[in-house]
Amino acid sequence: MAMQRNLRVGIAGFGTIGKVVGAYLDRGIDGVVLAAVSARDIGRAERVTASFARKVPVLSLAGLAGFDLDIVVECAPAALLRDIAEPALAAGRTLITLSCGALLDNLDLVDLAKRHGGRILVPTGALLGLDAVQAAAQGEIARVHMITTKPPEGLDGAPYLVERGVSLRGLDMARRVFEGSAREAARGFPANVNVAAALALAGIGPDRTTIEIWADPEVDRNIHRIEVEADTVRLRLEIENVPSVENPRTGRLTPLSVVALLRKLGSPLAIGT
C-alpha cells in the first residue's frame, strides 16, 4: 500500500501564535509539514524562519492564497479573516481559524466551504469542555454562561471599552466591564474572547450564550469559567491560562491547541469528539 503524502500547511499570520505553531511544525508532526508562512512584516518573519531546520518561503497573504497547500492555519488579526478564508475555502482547503469571533459575522464562509469541498476547523484554543458541550447540544441545553477574568492589560484597548471611553490603567479592584451575548462580546473584544465564540458554536449559538468579562488586577492568568445546564448534564468548568509574554491578550495554551489539532489530523488515533 502506498504511503499517504504529508498534508501541506501554510500559516497565515506569523505573530505570537503563528511563530509557536511554525516552530512545532518545523520540529516535526507526523502527517503534516510546514510549506509556507505569510506575515505582514516579511523581513521579521524571514529572520525567525532562518533558524528552522527546513527552509520555508515567507509570502504575502496574496502569495499564500496561490500556494499549493492542504491546510491554512489562520492566526492573524480578526479583520483579515475573509482575506485568508475565502481563497482557502474556494480552493477546497481546510481552514483552521483562531478568529472564530469574526466567524460569527461571516458564517456564509461555511456555505463557501460546502460548495468547494473545504472545511473550517475551530481549535479548542484556551478553553476546555467543548467536547462535553457539543455532546450536550445533541439533546437540550437550557443555559450556557461564561465568566472571563483577565488582568487589566489583557483587556485595555478593546473596541468595546474604547467606544465607551473606558480605560483600565491603574485599576485597583476587580471590575465587570461587559455582560451580554457571545456575539456582542466577540465584536467588542475581538482579540480577547474568541473562546466565547467557540463556546457558542459548540453549544446553543452566539445569541443565547451569555458572557461576563471582568478585569482584575489581582490575577495574573486568563481565567474562564463555563456553566452549562442541559437535560443530560450540569457542567461547571474552570481553566486558568498563563498569558503570553509577547501578547498578554493571548494565552500560551492557544498555539498548543492548534498543534494538538494538527497532530490529530495526521494521526491514525484521535482522542476526543
N, C-alpha and C positions, 0 to 999 in steps of 0.2 A: 504494500500500500504506500502510495506517495505521501511524503510528509507535507502537512499544510504549511503554507508560507506564513511568515510573520505578518501581523497587521501593522500597517504603516501609520504612525501617529504624528500629527502636527499640533504644536502648541500655539494657540492664538492669545498672545499676551504673555510677556516674559518678566513679570514683576515678582512680588513676594511669593505667590503661589506657583506661577509658571516655572520659576527657577528651581524650586524644590522638585516638582514633577519631572522636569527635564533631567535633573541630576540622578534621580532614581531610575529613569529610563536608560540613561547612559550607563549606569552600573549593571543594568540587565534585568528585564522582566520577561519571563517565558511567554512566547506567543505574540509579543508586540515589540516594536522597535521605533525609536525616535528618528523621524525622517526629516523634520524641518521645524523651525520656530519662526514666529513673527513678533515684532516688537516695534513700539513707537520710536525708541532710541536704538537704532540698529547697531551703532558703534558699541554701546554698552553691552548689548546682548552678545555681540561678537567677542567681546573681552571675556564674558562669562563662559561661553561655549568653547573658547580656546583651550580651556583646561579639560574638556571632555575627552574621553578615550576615542570616541568616534566623531569625526568632523561632521557637522550638520549645517546646512545653509540657513542663514538668517534673512528673512524676507519681509516685505511689506505685507499688509493684510491682503491686498490685491494679488500679490505674488503667491501667497499661501493658498488663496482660493483656486488658483490654477495649477497647483502642485498635485502630484499623484499621491493621494492619501486615502486611508480607510477610515480613520478616526480623527476628529478635530476636538481638541480639548480647549474650551473657551474659558479663559480666566482673565478677561480684560474688563475695563470699566463697563457698567451695565448699558451705557449709551451706545456701545458698539455691538450689542448682541445681534441685531439684524444684519449688520455688515458682515459678521462672521457666519451666522447661522444660515442665511439664505443661500449663498453659493454652496455651502457644505451639504445642505439637505437636498438642494436641487440636483446635486451630483450623486445622490444616493448614499451619502456618507453617514457615519454615526457621529452625532454631536454630543459631547459631554459638556454640559453647561453648568457653570457656577453662578451665573447671573439669573438664577431662577426667579428672583423677584421681578426682573424685567420680563421674564417669560409670561408672567400672569397677564400682562397687557399685550402680549404678542402670541396668543395661542393659535393664531392662524398658521404659525410655523409647524404645528402638529399636522395640519392638513397638507402642508407642503411636503413634509416628511413622508406622509402616507402616499401621496401621489407619485413620489420618485423612489420609494423604497428605502428612504433614510430612517434614522432613529434618533430620538432625543433621550439622553440618559441624564438624570439628575442624581449626582452622588449624595450620600448622606451628609457630607460636609461636617460641620461642627456640632451636629445634632445626634440624638440617639432615639431608638424606639420606632423608627419609621416602618420597619417590618411589621411591628405589632399594630401600628395604626392602620397600615394597609390591610392587614388581616381583619381588623375590627370593622373596616369600611365595607367588607363583604356582607356584613349584617347592618345593624342600625346604630349609628353614632349620634348621641344627643348633644354632645358638647366637646369641643377641643379648645383648650385655652393654654397659652404660653406666656410665661413671665421671663423676660430677658433683663439681666442686670449686668452692666458693664462699667468699667472705670470711666470717668467723665471724658478723658482724652480719646476714648474709643468711640464716642458719640458726638463730640463737639464738632460743629460744622455741617451736620446733616441738613439736607434741604428743609425738612420739616421745622427744625429749630431756627435756621437762618430766616425763613419766611416769617417767623413769629418774633424775631429779634431776641432769641434766647441764646445766651452764652453759658457754658458750663464751667468756665475757668474760675478757679477759686471756690468751687462748690465745697461746702464743709459738712454736708449731711446728705443722706440718700434722698433722691427726688424722682418722682414719677414724671417722665417727660412725654409719655404717649400712652393712650389707651384707645383701642379701636380695632378694626378688622385687619386681617393679614394683608389684604390688598392695599389698604391705606398705609400700613406700616412699610410695605415693600416700596411704595412710591416715596414716602417721606424719609426713609433711611436706607437708600439703595446699597450702600456699602457696608451696612451693619446687620441686616436681618434677612438675608437670603434664606436663613434657616426657617423663618416664618412662612415663606413661600413654599419651601419643600414640605413642611408640615401640612400646609393647606392642600397641596397637590396630592399628598398621600392620603388625606382624610376626607373632610366634608367641604372642601373648597375655600377660596380666599375670602368670601364674604361672610361665611358662618364661623370661620376660625377667628378667635379673638386673641389680641396680643396686648400685653403691658410691657413698656420699656422703662427701665429705671437706670439712672446714673447714680453711682455710689462711690464716693472717694475712698471708702474703707475696703473695697475689694480690689484684688489685683488679677482677677481672672474674668473671662466672659462666661456668665452663668445663665443657663437656660433650663427652666423648669416647665415640664409638659404635664397637663392634666387632661385626661380623656375619660368621658362617661359614655359607655356603649352597652348594648344588650348582652354582649359576650364578655366584657372585661371592664375593669376600672384601672386606669394607669396613673401612676404618679412617678415621674421620672425626672432626674436632675443630672446635669452634666456641668462640670467646671473646666473650661478650656483655657490653656495658657495662651495669652496673646502673642502674636509675632512681634519680635523686637523691631523689625523693619517697618511693620504696619500694624499698630495696635487694634485696628478695626477687624483684623483677620486673626483667627485662632491658628495655632500651629498644627492642629489636627486636620484642618481643612485640606491642605495639599496631600496629606497622607491618605485621606479618604479617596481622593482621585487615584492615587497609586494603588490602593486596595481594589478599586473598581477595575483598573486596567489589569491587575493580576487575575481578577475574576474572569475577565473577558478572554484571557489567554490560557486559562487553566481547565483541565478536564474535570476538576472537582470545584463546585461552587457552594458556598455556605450562605444561607440566608435567602429570604424570599426574592 
